[in-house]
Amino acid sequence: MADEKNVAMSDDLAVTEFNRWAEENGIDVDTTSMNDEEKSTFDSQKRTIVKSIAKGQTVVNDNDDLEITLGAKNPEGYAGTKLVFKAPSAQAYLGMDNFKANQNVHKMVAYMSAMTGKDIAYFSKIANADFKLFMAVATFFITN
């Protein structure tokens, strides 16, 4: 858990914000029909997003999009900047078709590029923790 000084809201409130974001974006958060592996993956990704909301790194903006502030471990020019993840359009899914079947990370980056309006190359410099958060957000739209 984050230090108290890094907590912007309680975990319960962060879960409420996550659920509101999911509902407003048509993301199914009902895990009753998931098998154990699917539920475990879902819970892990949800936990990643909820922790980021609780720390204040991620907020649900007035358009019900996730606005993520890049952490200090990112390179100069990236750290502290905000990136807005909008609900994907068909363009996000079509962008994934430009890569081979075994290029799964490239496909996800193309998907995130369409959601954020950033070039694919932009994501190659993102710090690991933030990249994992981005992957969790993108995966929620694809799989739920």
Residue, then its C-alpha position, 0 to 999 in steps of 0.5 A: m500500500a502507498d504511504e499515507k502521504n501518497v493516498a488521494m482517497s480511500d480504497d473504497l472510494a477508489v473502487t467506487e470511482f473505478n466502477r463508475w468509470a467502467e459503467e460509463n464506458g460499457i465495461d462489464v465488471d461482473t465476474t460471476s461467469m468468469n473462470d478462476e483464471e479470468k477472475s484472477t486476471f481481472d482482479s489483478q488489472k482492476r487492482t492496478i487501476v484502483k491503486s492508481i486512482a487511490k494514489g491520485q495518479t489516475v482520475v476519472n475526468d468530466n468526460d468519464d475518461l481516465e486521465i493518468t499523470l505519468g510518474a517520476k520514473n519516466p524520462e524528462g518531458y514525460a514525467g508529470t505529464k497527463l495522458v487521457f485514455k478515451a473509450p476506443s473507437a473502431q480505429a483502435y481495433l483496426g490499428m491492431d491488424n497492422f501487426k502479425a499475430n505474434q506481435n501482441v505488445h505491438k498490437m496493444v500499443a497500437y490500441m493505446s495509441a488510438m485511445t490516447g492520440k499519441d504516436i506508437a513510438y511515444f509508448s516505448k519510453i514509458a516507465n514500466a509501472d506506468f506501462k503496466l497501468f496503461m496495459a491494464v486500462a487497454t485490456f479492460f476495454i478489449t476483454n470486458 
